[in-house]
Amino acid sequence: MLQDPSAETFSKQLLDIGDGKVAIDETGYVKLPTDFCTIADSQDTLIEQIFPDVHTQYINHEWLAERAILAAKNVDVDNLNLKIQMLLPGNLVSYKSIDTVCDDSEA
């Protein structure tokens, strides 16, 4: 994002929203500028717009690094992640981990 004008604009717009500098409409919602983000009518449409051909492009790390979907709630993030994972070839595998120290001397 360094020296990326669109990233700088997005960052400023996001800060303005967070700082309450953006007008709120009569319904109480913030009206986003048309160039602020991608508008989609469903999660599936959003995924297709942001990650087109993800089933073949997923191996291209640069392609992946240029894309992101921001969501306000973890439940939405989890749902989006699962939908995107289901588009990838191969079997879905979950790895479990625990973040604890067994012995104080290991800390």
Residue pairs with C-beta under 8 A, 6 or more apart in sequence:
1 7
1 8
1 11
9 35
10 36
13 22
13 33
13 36
16 22
17 30
22 30
22 31
23 30
23 31
24 30
24 31
25 31
37 70
38 46
38 49
38 50
40 46
40 49
43 79
43 80
43 83
44 83
46 69
46 80
47 54
47 69
47 80
47 83
47 84
47 87
50 67
50 68
50 69
51 57
51 67
51 84
51 87
54 84
54 87
54 88
55 87
55 88
55 89
57 63
57 64
58 64
58 88
69 80
71 77
71 80
85 92
86 92
101 107
